[in-house]
Amino acid sequence: MNRLKMAKGNGSSDELLEQAGFEEEKRMILGGEDDDDLEFDDMKEMDDILLEKLTTIDKKHGEKLAELNHIFGG
């Protein structure tokens, strides 16, 4: 019986989260606030910075692997 109550409780929470998600999507489709655009731009900028850092790390990793390959003749 307790599991049933817990499941019902989780269901209502899930429904609220789902409804909130739909509201967010609706607001985005109908036109969000300027703050959302700024937030998107900030997130895009952060993504670009992180991608640049990952690219640098990948390049260094490749160089190290090539060096090890040369050392061990693999």
C-alpha positions in Angstrom: 0.0 0.0 0.0 2.8 2.4 0.8 4.4 1.8 -2.6 1.1 2.7 -4.2 1.0 6.0 -2.3 4.6 6.7 -3.2 4.0 6.0 -6.8 1.0 8.3 -6.8 3.1 11.0 -5.1 5.8 10.6 -7.7 3.3 10.7 -10.5 1.9 14.1 -9.4 5.5 15.4 -9.1 6.2 14.1 -12.6 3.1 15.7 -13.9 4.1 19.0 -12.4 7.5 18.8 -13.9 6.1 17.8 -17.3 3.6 20.7 -17.2 6.4 23.1 -16.3 8.4 21.8 -19.2 5.5 22.4 -21.6 5.1 25.9 -20.2 8.8 26.6 -20.9 8.5 25.3 -24.4 5.4 27.3 -25.0 7.0 30.4 -23.8 10.1 29.8 -26.0 7.9 29.2 -29.1 5.7 32.2 -28.5 8.8 34.4 -27.9 10.8 34.5 -24.7 12.0 37.5 -22.8 15.2 39.3 -23.8 16.9 37.7 -20.7 16.5 34.3 -22.3 18.3 35.6 -25.4 21.1 36.9 -23.2 21.3 33.7 -21.3 21.4 31.7 -24.6 24.2 34.0 -25.9 26.1 33.5 -22.6 25.7 29.7 -22.8 26.8 29.7 -26.5 29.9 31.7 -25.5 30.7 29.3 -22.7 30.2 26.4 -25.1 32.6 28.0 -27.6 35.2 28.5 -24.8 34.9 24.9 -23.6 35.0 23.6 -27.1 38.2 25.6 -27.8 39.7 24.2 -24.5 38.8 20.6 -25.5 40.3 21.1 -28.9 43.5 22.3 -27.4 43.6 19.3 -25.0 42.8 16.9 -27.9 45.7 18.3 -29.9 48.1 18.0 -27.0 46.9 14.5 -26.3 47.5 13.6 -30.0 51.0 15.0 -29.8 51.8 13.0 -26.7 50.5 9.8 -28.2 52.6 10.4 -31.3 55.6 11.0 -29.1 55.0 7.8 -27.2 54.4 5.9 -30.5 57.8 7.2 -31.7 59.6 6.3 -28.4 58.2 2.7 -28.2 58.1 2.1 -32.0 54.4 1.2 -32.0 
